[in-house]
Amino acid sequence: MPTETVNRRAPERGHPVAAARERAGLTQQQLAEKVGAGRATIARIEAGALPSVRIALAIGRALGGTVESLFGGER
């Protein structure tokens, strides 16, 4: 019996932004539109790139989290 392939991607490397975005029910494109960035920018951030301060703050506001919790500044 053939198995089905599911084309569903998990959050990029478990990044907190990806997890928070999914909890908020947003796609990368929707988050990008909310923060004034491109979808590719969100994908790079979820893959580990550091955003500008402006984008980091906008992502925090859009997802209801702190910059520290989303980008690793909390201890």
PDB file of N, H, CA, C and O in Angstrom:
ATOM      1  N   MET A   1       0.837  -1.171   0.000  1.00  0.00           N
ATOM      2  CA  MET A   1       0.000   0.000   0.000  1.00  0.00           C
ATOM      3  C   MET A   1       0.890   1.245   0.000  1.00  0.00           C
ATOM      4  O   MET A   1       1.732   1.393   0.885  1.00  0.00           O
ATOM      5  N   PRO A   2       0.718   2.149  -0.982  1.00  0.00           N
ATOM      6  CA  PRO A   2       1.568   3.348  -1.028  1.00  0.00           C
ATOM      7  C   PRO A   2       1.247   4.300   0.114  1.00  0.00           C
ATOM      8  O   PRO A   2       0.103   4.407   0.557  1.00  0.00           O
ATOM      9  N   THR A   3       2.271   4.978   0.575  1.00  0.00           N
ATOM     10  H   THR A   3       3.200   4.890   0.216  1.00  0.00           H
ATOM     11  CA  THR A   3       2.069   5.967   1.632  1.00  0.00           C
ATOM     12  C   THR A   3       1.946   7.343   1.001  1.00  0.00           C
ATOM     13  O   THR A   3       2.540   7.616  -0.042  1.00  0.00           O
ATOM     14  N   GLU A   4       1.183   8.193   1.630  1.00  0.00           N
ATOM     15  H   GLU A   4       0.700   7.971   2.477  1.00  0.00           H
ATOM     16  CA  GLU A   4       1.016   9.548   1.134  1.00  0.00           C
ATOM     17  C   GLU A   4       2.150  10.426   1.631  1.00  0.00           C
ATOM     18  O   GLU A   4       2.625  10.278   2.757  1.00  0.00           O
ATOM     19  N   THR A   5       2.568  11.326   0.785  1.00  0.00           N
ATOM     20  H   THR A   5       2.182  11.445  -0.130  1.00  0.00           H
ATOM     21  CA  THR A   5       3.550  12.323   1.178  1.00  0.00           C
ATOM     22  C   THR A   5       2.801  13.581   1.562  1.00  0.00           C
ATOM     23  O   THR A   5       1.963  14.072   0.806  1.00  0.00           O
ATOM     24  N   VAL A   6       3.099  14.092   2.718  1.00  0.00           N
ATOM     25  H   VAL A   6       3.779  13.693   3.333  1.00  0.00           H
ATOM     26  CA  VAL A   6       2.442  15.300   3.193  1.00  0.00           C
ATOM     27  C   VAL A   6       3.408  16.458   3.008  1.00  0.00           C
ATOM     28  O   VAL A   6       4.533  16.419   3.506  1.00  0.00           O
ATOM     29  N   ASN A   7       2.974  17.482   2.297  1.00  0.00           N
ATOM     30  H   ASN A   7       2.060  17.514   1.892  1.00  0.00           H
ATOM     31  CA  ASN A   7       3.810  18.656   2.061  1.00  0.00           C
ATOM     32  C   ASN A   7       3.527  19.736   3.087  1.00  0.00           C
ATOM     33  O   ASN A   7       3.111  20.842   2.743  1.00  0.00           O
ATOM     34  N   ARG A   8       3.748  19.419   4.300  1.00  0.00           N
ATOM     35  H   ARG A   8       4.087  18.520   4.580  1.00  0.00           H
ATOM     36  CA  ARG A   8       3.517  20.366   5.382  1.00  0.00           C
ATOM     37  C   ARG A   8       4.837  20.632   6.065  1.00  0.00           C
ATOM     38  O   ARG A   8       5.502  19.698   6.512  1.00  0.00           O
ATOM     39  N   ARG A   9       5.227  21.887   6.153  1.00  0.00           N
ATOM     40  H   ARG A   9       4.686  22.646   5.789  1.00  0.00           H
ATOM     41  CA  ARG A   9       6.501  22.223   6.770  1.00  0.00           C
ATOM     42  C   ARG A   9       6.309  22.594   8.229  1.00  0.00           C
ATOM     43  O   ARG A   9       5.367  23.295   8.598  1.00  0.00           O
ATOM     44  N   ALA A  10       7.215  22.111   9.033  1.00  0.00           N
ATOM     45  H   ALA A  10       7.980  21.541   8.733  1.00  0.00           H
ATOM     46  CA  ALA A  10       7.226  22.494  10.450  1.00  0.00           C
ATOM     47  C   ALA A  10       7.840  23.886  10.547  1.00  0.00           C
ATOM     48  O   ALA A  10       8.482  24.340   9.601  1.00  0.00           O
ATOM     49  N   PRO A  11       7.653  24.570  11.675  1.00  0.00           N
ATOM     50  CA  PRO A  11       8.323  25.856  11.826  1.00  0.00           C
ATOM     51  C   PRO A  11       9.816  25.695  11.587  1.00  0.00           C
ATOM     52  O   PRO A  11      10.428  24.728  12.041  1.00  0.00           O
ATOM     53  N   GLU A  12      10.388  26.637  10.881  1.00  0.00           N
ATOM     54  H   GLU A  12       9.891  27.423  10.513  1.00  0.00           H
ATOM     55  CA  GLU A  12      11.804  26.584  10.545  1.00  0.00           C
ATOM     56  C   GLU A  12      12.661  26.384  11.793  1.00  0.00           C
ATOM     57  O   GLU A  12      12.765  27.270  12.641  1.00  0.00           O
ATOM     58  N   ARG A  13      13.257  25.232  11.886  1.00  0.00           N
ATOM     59  H   ARG A  13      13.173  24.512  11.197  1.00  0.00           H
ATOM     60  CA  ARG A  13      14.189  24.907  12.972  1.00  0.00           C
ATOM     61  C   ARG A  13      13.649  25.256  14.356  1.00  0.00           C
ATOM     62  O   ARG A  13      14.421  25.532  15.274  1.00  0.00           O
ATOM     63  N   GLY A  14      12.338  25.245  14.504  1.00  0.00           N
ATOM     64  H   GLY A  14      11.711  25.021  13.758  1.00  0.00           H
ATOM     65  CA  GLY A  14      11.752  25.512  15.810  1.00  0.00           C
ATOM     66  C   GLY A  14      11.928  26.938  16.296  1.00  0.00           C
ATOM     67  O   GLY A  14      11.868  27.180  17.501  1.00  0.00           O
ATOM     68  N   HIS A  15      12.143  27.890  15.397  1.00  0.00           N
ATOM     69  H   HIS A  15      12.192  27.693  14.418  1.00  0.00           H
ATOM     70  CA  HIS A  15      12.361  29.279  15.792  1.00  0.00           C
ATOM     71  C   HIS A  15      11.129  29.815  16.523  1.00  0.00           C
ATOM     72  O   HIS A  15      10.002  29.550  16.105  1.00  0.00           O
ATOM     73  N   PRO A  16      11.329  30.556  17.596  1.00  0.00           N
ATOM     74  CA  PRO A  16      10.203  31.100  18.353  1.00  0.00           C
ATOM     75  C   PRO A  16       9.252  31.961  17.513  1.00  0.00           C
ATOM     76  O   PRO A  16       8.050  31.982  17.776  1.00  0.00           O
ATOM     77  N   VAL A  17       9.774  32.663  16.515  1.00  0.00           N
ATOM     78  H   VAL A  17      10.751  32.645  16.301  1.00  0.00           H
ATOM     79  CA  VAL A  17       8.900  33.474  15.666  1.00  0.00           C
ATOM     80  C   VAL A  17       7.965  32.563  14.874  1.00  0.00           C
ATOM     81  O   VAL A  17       6.772  32.846  14.761  1.00  0.00           O
ATOM     82  N   ALA A  18       8.497  31.479  14.329  1.00  0.00           N
ATOM     83  H   ALA A  18       9.466  31.250  14.421  1.00  0.00           H
ATOM     84  CA  ALA A  18       7.670  30.544  13.560  1.00  0.00           C
ATOM     85  C   ALA A  18       6.599  29.928  14.446  1.00  0.00           C
ATOM     86  O   ALA A  18       5.444  29.802  14.038  1.00  0.00           O
ATOM     87  N   ALA A  19       6.979  29.545  15.652  1.00  0.00           N
ATOM     88  H   ALA A  19       7.917  29.646  15.983  1.00  0.00           H
ATOM     89  CA  ALA A  19       6.016  28.933  16.569  1.00  0.00           C
ATOM     90  C   ALA A  19       4.925  29.937  16.955  1.00  0.00           C
ATOM     91  O   ALA A  19       3.744  29.589  16.980  1.00  0.00           O
ATOM     92  N   ALA A  20       5.314  31.171  17.254  1.00  0.00           N
ATOM     93  H   ALA A  20       6.273  31.454  17.233  1.00  0.00           H
ATOM     94  CA  ALA A  20       4.337  32.195  17.636  1.00  0.00           C
ATOM     95  C   ALA A  20       3.441  32.544  16.454  1.00  0.00           C
ATOM     96  O   ALA A  20       2.243  32.771  16.624  1.00  0.00           O
ATOM     97  N   ARG A  21       4.017  32.586  15.268  1.00  0.00           N
ATOM     98  H   ARG A  21       4.990  32.402  15.130  1.00  0.00           H
ATOM     99  CA  ARG A  21       3.234  32.883  14.068  1.00  0.00           C
ATOM    100  C   ARG A  21       2.175  31.806  13.844  1.00  0.00           C
ATOM    101  O   ARG A  21       1.018  32.111  13.552  1.00  0.00           O
ATOM    102  N   GLU A  22       2.577  30.557  13.983  1.00  0.00           N
ATOM    103  H   GLU A  22       3.517  30.309  14.220  1.00  0.00           H
ATOM    104  CA  GLU A  22       1.621  29.464  13.802  1.00  0.00           C
ATOM    105  C   GLU A  22       0.550  29.471  14.880  1.00  0.00           C
ATOM    106  O   GLU A  22      -0.617  29.210  14.590  1.00  0.00           O
ATOM    107  N   ARG A  23       0.931  29.768  16.130  1.00  0.00           N
ATOM    108  H   ARG A  23       1.879  29.981  16.365  1.00  0.00           H
ATOM    109  CA  ARG A  23      -0.068  29.867  17.200  1.00  0.00           C
ATOM    110  C   ARG A  23      -1.079  30.969  16.906  1.00  0.00           C
ATOM    111  O   ARG A  23      -2.255  30.853  17.253  1.00  0.00           O
ATOM    112  N   ALA A  24      -0.613  32.041  16.263  1.00  0.00           N
ATOM    113  H   ALA A  24       0.342  32.135  15.981  1.00  0.00           H
ATOM    114  CA  ALA A  24      -1.493  33.158  15.909  1.00  0.00           C
ATOM    115  C   ALA A  24      -2.328  32.851  14.667  1.00  0.00           C
ATOM    116  O   ALA A  24      -3.205  33.632  14.299  1.00  0.00           O
ATOM    117  N   GLY A  25      -2.057  31.723  14.026  1.00  0.00           N
ATOM    118  H   GLY A  25      -1.344  31.089  14.325  1.00  0.00           H
ATOM    119  CA  GLY A  25      -2.821  31.339  12.847  1.00  0.00           C
ATOM    120  C   GLY A  25      -2.475  32.144  11.607  1.00  0.00           C
ATOM    121  O   GLY A  25      -3.310  32.325  10.720  1.00  0.00           O
ATOM    122  N   LEU A  26      -1.233  32.629  11.550  1.00  0.00           N
ATOM    123  H   LEU A  26      -0.555  32.481  12.270  1.00  0.00           H
ATOM    124  CA  LEU A  26      -0.796  33.446  10.418  1.00  0.00           C
ATOM    125  C   LEU A  26       0.154  32.682   9.514  1.00  0.00           C
ATOM    126  O   LEU A  26       0.933  31.846   9.973  1.00  0.00           O
ATOM    127  N   THR A  27       0.082  32.978   8.232  1.00  0.00           N
ATOM    128  H   THR A  27      -0.550  33.658   7.859  1.00  0.00           H
ATOM    129  CA  THR A  27       1.084  32.471   7.296  1.00  0.00           C
ATOM    130  C   THR A  27       2.258  33.443   7.315  1.00  0.00           C
ATOM    131  O   THR A  27       2.159  34.538   7.869  1.00  0.00           O
ATOM    132  N   GLN A  28       3.360  33.039   6.712  1.00  0.00           N
ATOM    133  H   GLN A  28       3.441  32.150   6.262  1.00  0.00           H
ATOM    134  CA  GLN A  28       4.493  33.959   6.602  1.00  0.00           C
ATOM    135  C   GLN A  28       4.079  35.210   5.840  1.00  0.00           C
ATOM    136  O   GLN A  28       4.470  36.317   6.210  1.00  0.00           O
ATOM    137  N   GLN A  29       3.298  35.049   4.786  1.00  0.00           N
ATOM    138  H   GLN A  29       2.981  34.150   4.485  1.00  0.00           H
ATOM    139  CA  GLN A  29       2.856  36.193   3.989  1.00  0.00           C
ATOM    140  C   GLN A  29       2.000  37.147   4.813  1.00  0.00           C
ATOM    141  O   GLN A  29       2.169  38.363   4.724  1.00  0.00           O
ATOM    142  N   GLN A  30       1.091  36.611   5.608  1.00  0.00           N
ATOM    143  H   GLN A  30       0.954  35.623   5.681  1.00  0.00           H
ATOM    144  CA  GLN A  30       0.231  37.461   6.437  1.00  0.00           C
ATOM    145  C   GLN A  30       1.040  38.227   7.471  1.00  0.00           C
ATOM    146  O   GLN A  30       0.798  39.413   7.693  1.00  0.00           O
ATOM    147  N   LEU A  31       2.004  37.559   8.108  1.00  0.00           N
ATOM    148  H   LEU A  31       2.201  36.595   7.928  1.00  0.00           H
ATOM    149  CA  LEU A  31       2.859  38.241   9.077  1.00  0.00           C
ATOM    150  C   LEU A  31       3.678  39.314   8.381  1.00  0.00           C
ATOM    151  O   LEU A  31       3.824  40.420   8.903  1.00  0.00           O
ATOM    152  N   ALA A  32       4.207  39.002   7.219  1.00  0.00           N
ATOM    153  H   ALA A  32       4.088  38.104   6.795  1.00  0.00           H
ATOM    154  CA  ALA A  32       5.000  39.974   6.463  1.00  0.00           C
ATOM    155  C   ALA A  32       4.188  41.227   6.176  1.00  0.00           C
ATOM    156  O   ALA A  32       4.689  42.342   6.326  1.00  0.00           O
ATOM    157  N   GLU A  33       2.948  41.051   5.770  1.00  0.00           N
ATOM    158  H   GLU A  33       2.542  40.145   5.648  1.00  0.00           H
ATOM    159  CA  GLU A  33       2.088  42.202   5.478  1.00  0.00           C
ATOM    160  C   GLU A  33       1.820  43.023   6.729  1.00  0.00           C
ATOM    161  O   GLU A  33       1.774  44.252   6.665  1.00  0.00           O
ATOM    162  N   LYS A  34       1.642  42.358   7.869  1.00  0.00           N
ATOM    163  H   LYS A  34       1.680  41.360   7.921  1.00  0.00           H
ATOM    164  CA  LYS A  34       1.380  43.073   9.123  1.00  0.00           C
ATOM    165  C   LYS A  34       2.576  43.915   9.559  1.00  0.00           C
ATOM    166  O   LYS A  34       2.403  44.983  10.148  1.00  0.00           O
ATOM    167  N   VAL A  35       3.789  43.439   9.273  1.00  0.00           N
ATOM    168  H   VAL A  35       3.929  42.572   8.794  1.00  0.00           H
ATOM    169  CA  VAL A  35       4.986  44.137   9.759  1.00  0.00           C
ATOM    170  C   VAL A  35       5.668  44.984   8.690  1.00  0.00           C
ATOM    171  O   VAL A  35       6.674  45.636   8.970  1.00  0.00           O
ATOM    172  N   GLY A  36       5.140  44.982   7.482  1.00  0.00           N
ATOM    173  H   GLY A  36       4.323  44.453   7.255  1.00  0.00           H
ATOM    174  CA  GLY A  36       5.730  45.798   6.423  1.00  0.00           C
ATOM    175  C   GLY A  36       7.016  45.224   5.868  1.00  0.00           C
ATOM    176  O   GLY A  36       7.957  45.962   5.577  1.00  0.00           O
ATOM    177  N   ALA A  37       7.060  43.916   5.722  1.00  0.00           N
ATOM    178  H   ALA A  37       6.295  43.316   5.959  1.00  0.00           H
ATOM    179  CA  ALA A  37       8.244  43.242   5.178  1.00  0.00           C
ATOM    180  C   ALA A  37       7.801  42.275   4.089  1.00  0.00           C
ATOM    181  O   ALA A  37       6.605  42.097   3.861  1.00  0.00           O
ATOM    182  N   GLY A  38       8.750  41.659   3.426  1.00  0.00           N
ATOM    183  H   GLY A  38       9.722  41.804   3.611  1.00  0.00           H
ATOM    184  CA  GLY A  38       8.438  40.642   2.440  1.00  0.00           C
ATOM    185  C   GLY A  38       8.367  39.265   3.078  1.00  0.00           C
ATOM    186  O   GLY A  38       8.928  39.042   4.151  1.00  0.00           O
ATOM    187  N   ARG A  39       7.671  38.334   2.414  1.00  0.00           N
ATOM    188  H   ARG A  39       7.215  38.515   1.543  1.00  0.00           H
ATOM    189  CA  ARG A  39       7.575  36.972   2.934  1.00  0.00           C
ATOM    190  C   ARG A  39       8.944  36.338   3.052  1.00  0.00           C
ATOM    191  O   ARG A  39       9.201  35.589   3.995  1.00  0.00           O
ATOM    192  N   ALA A  40       9.828  36.627   2.109  1.00  0.00           N
ATOM    193  H   ALA A  40       9.620  37.235   1.343  1.00  0.00           H
ATOM    194  CA  ALA A  40      11.177  36.061   2.155  1.00  0.00           C
ATOM    195  C   ALA A  40      11.936  36.535   3.395  1.00  0.00           C
ATOM    196  O   ALA A  40      12.746  35.797   3.955  1.00  0.00           O
ATOM    197  N   THR A  41      11.671  37.764   3.815  1.00  0.00           N
ATOM    198  H   THR A  41      11.013  38.364   3.359  1.00  0.00           H
ATOM    199  CA  THR A  41      12.309  38.286   5.032  1.00  0.00           C
ATOM    200  C   THR A  41      11.865  37.475   6.242  1.00  0.00           C
ATOM    201  O   THR A  41      12.687  37.113   7.085  1.00  0.00           O
ATOM    202  N   ILE A  42      10.578  37.190   6.329  1.00  0.00           N
ATOM    203  H   ILE A  42       9.911  37.484   5.644  1.00  0.00           H
ATOM    204  CA  ILE A  42      10.065  36.383   7.450  1.00  0.00           C
ATOM    205  C   ILE A  42      10.674  34.988   7.400  1.00  0.00           C
ATOM    206  O   ILE A  42      11.057  34.440   8.434  1.00  0.00           O
ATOM    207  N   ALA A  43      10.767  34.413   6.211  1.00  0.00           N
ATOM    208  H   ALA A  43      10.456  34.858   5.371  1.00  0.00           H
ATOM    209  CA  ALA A  43      11.365  33.079   6.073  1.00  0.00           C
ATOM    210  C   ALA A  43      12.814  33.090   6.539  1.00  0.00           C
ATOM    211  O   ALA A  43      13.252  32.161   7.218  1.00  0.00           O
ATOM    212  N   ARG A  44      13.566  34.134   6.182  1.00  0.00           N
ATOM    213  H   ARG A  44      13.210  34.889   5.630  1.00  0.00           H
ATOM    214  CA  ARG A  44      14.978  34.219   6.618  1.00  0.00           C
ATOM    215  C   ARG A  44      15.070  34.361   8.135  1.00  0.00           C
ATOM    216  O   ARG A  44      15.938  33.756   8.765  1.00  0.00           O
ATOM    217  N   ILE A  45      14.180  35.156   8.720  1.00  0.00           N
ATOM    218  H   ILE A  45      13.475  35.647   8.208  1.00  0.00           H
ATOM    219  CA  ILE A  45      14.178  35.337  10.176  1.00  0.00           C
ATOM    220  C   ILE A  45      13.879  34.007  10.857  1.00  0.00           C
ATOM    221  O   ILE A  45      14.532  33.651  11.838  1.00  0.00           O
ATOM    222  N   GLU A  46      12.899  33.272  10.344  1.00  0.00           N
ATOM    223  H   GLU A  46      12.368  33.561   9.547  1.00  0.00           H
ATOM    224  CA  GLU A  46      12.558  31.974  10.931  1.00  0.00           C
ATOM    225  C   GLU A  46      13.668  30.955  10.732  1.00  0.00           C
ATOM    226  O   GLU A  46      13.731  29.952  11.443  1.00  0.00           O
ATOM    227  N   ALA A  47      14.546  31.211   9.763  1.00  0.00           N
ATOM    228  H   ALA A  47      14.495  32.026   9.186  1.00  0.00           H
ATOM    229  CA  ALA A  47      15.689  30.324   9.542  1.00  0.00           C
ATOM    230  C   ALA A  47      16.901  30.747  10.372  1.00  0.00           C
ATOM    231  O   ALA A  47      17.940  30.087  10.340  1.00  0.00           O
ATOM    232  N   GLY A  48      16.763  31.863  11.123  1.00  0.00           N
ATOM    233  H   GLY A  48      15.919  32.398  11.149  1.00  0.00           H
ATOM    234  CA  GLY A  48      17.829  32.256  12.031  1.00  0.00           C
ATOM    235  C   GLY A  48      18.471  33.599  11.774  1.00  0.00           C
ATOM    236  O   GLY A  48      19.321  34.021  12.558  1.00  0.00           O
ATOM    237  N   ALA A  49      18.096  34.298  10.697  1.00  0.00           N
ATOM    238  H   ALA A  49      17.406  33.955  10.060  1.00  0.00           H
ATOM    239  CA  ALA A  49      18.657  35.625  10.436  1.00  0.00           C
ATOM    240  C   ALA A  49      18.114  36.614  11.461  1.00  0.00           C
ATOM    241  O   ALA A  49      16.978  36.487  11.918  1.00  0.00           O
ATOM    242  N   LEU A  50      18.926  37.589  11.814  1.00  0.00           N
ATOM    243  H   LEU A  50      19.849  37.692  11.443  1.00  0.00           H
ATOM    244  CA  LEU A  50      18.487  38.607  12.760  1.00  0.00           C
ATOM    245  C   LEU A  50      17.838  39.756  12.004  1.00  0.00           C
ATOM    246  O   LEU A  50      18.411  40.257  11.036  1.00  0.00           O
ATOM    247  N   PRO A  51      16.657  40.180  12.426  1.00  0.00           N
ATOM    248  CA  PRO A  51      15.972  41.280  11.743  1.00  0.00           C
ATOM    249  C   PRO A  51      16.492  42.632  12.213  1.00  0.00           C
ATOM    250  O   PRO A  51      17.231  42.725  13.193  1.00  0.00           O
ATOM    251  N   SER A  52      16.093  43.672  11.499  1.00  0.00           N
ATOM    252  H   SER A  52      15.493  43.596  10.703  1.00  0.00           H
ATOM    253  CA  SER A  52      16.371  45.028  11.968  1.00  0.00           C
ATOM    254  C   SER A  52      15.559  45.256  13.244  1.00  0.00           C
ATOM    255  O   SER A  52      14.620  44.516  13.538  1.00  0.00           O
ATOM    256  N   VAL A  53      15.929  46.268  13.977  1.00  0.00           N
ATOM    257  H   VAL A  53      16.692  46.869  13.738  1.00  0.00           H
ATOM    258  CA  VAL A  53      15.193  46.597  15.203  1.00  0.00           C
ATOM    259  C   VAL A  53      13.740  46.918  14.864  1.00  0.00           C
ATOM    260  O   VAL A  53      12.832  46.480  15.571  1.00  0.00           O
ATOM    261  N   ARG A  54      13.510  47.667  13.803  1.00  0.00           N
ATOM    262  H   ARG A  54      14.247  48.022  13.228  1.00  0.00           H
ATOM    263  CA  ARG A  54      12.152  48.037  13.407  1.00  0.00           C
ATOM    264  C   ARG A  54      11.307  46.799  13.133  1.00  0.00           C
ATOM    265  O   ARG A  54      10.172  46.708  13.600  1.00  0.00           O
ATOM    266  N   ILE A  55      11.851  45.845  12.376  1.00  0.00           N
ATOM    267  H   ILE A  55      12.773  45.919  11.996  1.00  0.00           H
ATOM    268  CA  ILE A  55      11.106  44.627  12.046  1.00  0.00           C
ATOM    269  C   ILE A  55      10.916  43.768  13.298  1.00  0.00           C
ATOM    270  O   ILE A  55       9.843  43.197  13.494  1.00  0.00           O
ATOM    271  N   ALA A  56      11.935  43.673  14.138  1.00  0.00           N
ATOM    272  H   ALA A  56      12.806  44.137  13.979  1.00  0.00           H
ATOM    273  CA  ALA A  56      11.815  42.877  15.368  1.00  0.00           C
ATOM    274  C   ALA A  56      10.699  43.418  16.259  1.00  0.00           C
ATOM    275  O   ALA A  56       9.901  42.650  16.797  1.00  0.00           O
ATOM    276  N   LEU A  57      10.644  44.735  16.412  1.00  0.00           N
ATOM    277  H   LEU A  57      11.292  45.359  15.975  1.00  0.00           H
ATOM    278  CA  LEU A  57       9.595  45.340  17.232  1.00  0.00           C
ATOM    279  C   LEU A  57       8.220  45.122  16.611  1.00  0.00           C
ATOM    280  O   LEU A  57       7.255  44.840  17.321  1.00  0.00           O
ATOM    281  N   ALA A  58       8.129  45.250  15.304  1.00  0.00           N
ATOM    282  H   ALA A  58       8.913  45.480  14.727  1.00  0.00           H
ATOM    283  CA  ALA A  58       6.847  45.046  14.613  1.00  0.00           C
ATOM    284  C   ALA A  58       6.384  43.601  14.746  1.00  0.00           C
ATOM    285  O   ALA A  58       5.195  43.347  14.937  1.00  0.00           O
ATOM    286  N   ILE A  59       7.310  42.658  14.646  1.00  0.00           N
ATOM    287  H   ILE A  59       8.276  42.865  14.490  1.00  0.00           H
ATOM    288  CA  ILE A  59       6.955  41.245  14.805  1.00  0.00           C
ATOM    289  C   ILE A  59       6.460  40.998  16.226  1.00  0.00           C
ATOM    290  O   ILE A  59       5.467  40.299  16.425  1.00  0.00           O
ATOM    291  N   GLY A  60       7.143  41.565  17.207  1.00  0.00           N
ATOM    292  H   GLY A  60       7.950  42.133  17.045  1.00  0.00           H
ATOM    293  CA  GLY A  60       6.704  41.423  18.597  1.00  0.00           C
ATOM    294  C   GLY A  60       5.292  41.936  18.796  1.00  0.00           C
ATOM    295  O   GLY A  60       4.473  41.281  19.441  1.00  0.00           O
ATOM    296  N   ARG A  61       5.001  43.125  18.235  1.00  0.00           N
ATOM    297  H   ARG A  61       5.667  43.657  17.712  1.00  0.00           H
ATOM    298  CA  ARG A  61       3.644  43.686  18.355  1.00  0.00           C
ATOM    299  C   ARG A  61       2.623  42.803  17.645  1.00  0.00           C
ATOM    300  O   ARG A  61       1.545  42.545  18.180  1.00  0.00           O
ATOM    301  N   ALA A  62       2.957  42.342  16.447  1.00  0.00           N
ATOM    302  H   ALA A  62       3.833  42.552  16.013  1.00  0.00           H
ATOM    303  CA  ALA A  62       2.012  41.545  15.650  1.00  0.00           C
ATOM    304  C   ALA A  62       1.705  40.197  16.298  1.00  0.00           C
ATOM    305  O   ALA A  62       0.596  39.678  16.174  1.00  0.00           O
ATOM    306  N   LEU A  63       2.697  39.633  16.990  1.00  0.00           N
ATOM    307  H   LEU A  63       3.599  40.055  17.091  1.00  0.00           H
ATOM    308  CA  LEU A  63       2.526  38.297  17.567  1.00  0.00           C
ATOM    309  C   LEU A  63       2.241  38.329  19.064  1.00  0.00           C
ATOM    310  O   LEU A  63       2.037  37.283  19.680  1.00  0.00           O
ATOM    311  N   GLY A  64       2.226  39.516  19.647  1.00  0.00           N
ATOM    312  H   GLY A  64       2.391  40.365  19.147  1.00  0.00           H
ATOM    313  CA  GLY A  64       1.917  39.624  21.071  1.00  0.00           C
ATOM    314  C   GLY A  64       3.000  39.084  21.973  1.00  0.00           C
ATOM    315  O   GLY A  64       2.719  38.595  23.067  1.00  0.00           O
ATOM    316  N   GLY A  65       4.233  39.171  21.522  1.00  0.00           N
ATOM    317  H   GLY A  65       4.461  39.569  20.634  1.00  0.00           H
ATOM    318  CA  GLY A  65       5.355  38.703  22.339  1.00  0.00           C
ATOM    319  C   GLY A  65       6.401  39.782  22.468  1.00  0.00           C
ATOM    320  O   GLY A  65       6.337  40.804  21.785  1.00  0.00           O
ATOM    321  N   THR A  66       7.352  39.565  23.328  1.00  0.00           N
ATOM    322  H   THR A  66       7.404  38.735  23.883  1.00  0.00           H
ATOM    323  CA  THR A  66       8.441  40.525  23.464  1.00  0.00           C
ATOM    324  C   THR A  66       9.547  40.173  22.477  1.00  0.00           C
ATOM    325  O   THR A  66       9.673  39.027  22.046  1.00  0.00           O
ATOM    326  N   VAL A  67      10.335  41.166  22.132  1.00  0.00           N
ATOM    327  H   VAL A  67      10.233  42.097  22.482  1.00  0.00           H
ATOM    328  CA  VAL A  67      11.483  40.929  21.267  1.00  0.00           C
ATOM    329  C   VAL A  67      12.410  39.914  21.935  1.00  0.00           C
ATOM    330  O   VAL A  67      12.976  39.044  21.273  1.00  0.00           O
ATOM    331  N   GLU A  68      12.556  40.038  23.249  1.00  0.00           N
ATOM    332  H   GLU A  68      12.096  40.744  23.787  1.00  0.00           H
ATOM    333  CA  GLU A  68      13.438  39.118  23.976  1.00  0.00           C
ATOM    334  C   GLU A  68      12.973  37.681  23.873  1.00  0.00           C
ATOM    335  O   GLU A  68      13.784  36.776  23.680  1.00  0.00           O
ATOM    336  N   SER A  69      11.659  37.462  24.002  1.00  0.00           N
ATOM    337  H   SER A  69      11.000  38.197  24.159  1.00  0.00           H
ATOM    338  CA  SER A  69      11.172  36.075  23.938  1.00  0.00           C
ATOM    339  C   SER A  69      11.232  35.516  22.521  1.00  0.00           C
ATOM    340  O   SER A  69      11.418  34.315  22.330  1.00  0.00           O
ATOM    341  N   LEU A  70      11.074  36.382  21.537  1.00  0.00           N
ATOM    342  H   LEU A  70      10.923  37.359  21.692  1.00  0.00           H
ATOM    343  CA  LEU A  70      11.075  35.910  20.151  1.00  0.00           C
ATOM    344  C   LEU A  70      12.475  35.757  19.562  1.00  0.00           C
ATOM    345  O   LEU A  70      12.688  34.950  18.658  1.00  0.00           O
ATOM    346  N   PHE A  71      13.432  36.535  20.078  1.00  0.00           N
ATOM    347  H   PHE A  71      13.260  37.191  20.813  1.00  0.00           H
ATOM    348  CA  PHE A  71      14.770  36.510  19.495  1.00  0.00           C
ATOM    349  C   PHE A  71      15.874  36.154  20.476  1.00  0.00           C
ATOM    350  O   PHE A  71      17.047  36.413  20.207  1.00  0.00           O
ATOM    351  N   GLY A  72      15.511  35.557  21.620  1.00  0.00           N
ATOM    352  H   GLY A  72      14.559  35.346  21.838  1.00  0.00           H
ATOM    353  CA  GLY A  72      16.493  34.959  22.497  1.00  0.00           C
ATOM    354  C   GLY A  72      17.167  35.862  23.494  1.00  0.00           C
ATOM    355  O   GLY A  72      18.217  35.488  24.016  1.00  0.00           O
ATOM    356  N   GLY A  73      16.635  37.023  23.793  1.00  0.00           N
ATOM    357  H   GLY A  73      15.782  37.327  23.370  1.00  0.00           H
ATOM    358  CA  GLY A  73      17.262  37.910  24.758  1.00  0.00           C
ATOM    359  C   GLY A  73      16.863  37.629  26.193  1.00  0.00           C
ATOM    360  O   GLY A  73      17.481  38.163  27.114  1.00  0.00           O
ATOM    361  N   GLU A  74      15.831  36.793  26.414  1.00  0.00           N
ATOM    362  H   GLU A  74      15.329  36.359  25.666  1.00  0.00           H
ATOM    363  CA  GLU A  74      15.392  36.487  27.789  1.00  0.00           C
ATOM    364  C   GLU A  74      16.303  35.463  28.421  1.00  0.00           C
ATOM    365  O   GLU A  74      16.821  34.572  27.747  1.00  0.00           O
ATOM    366  N   ARG A  75      16.493  35.595  29.716  1.00  0.00           N
ATOM    367  H   ARG A  75      16.072  36.318  30.263  1.00  0.00           H
ATOM    368  CA  ARG A  75      17.311  34.613  30.444  1.00  0.00           C
ATOM    369  C   ARG A  75      16.480  33.977  31.503  1.00  0.00           C
ATOM    370  O   ARG A  75      16.968  33.118  32.238  1.00  0.00           O
TER     371      ARG A  75
END
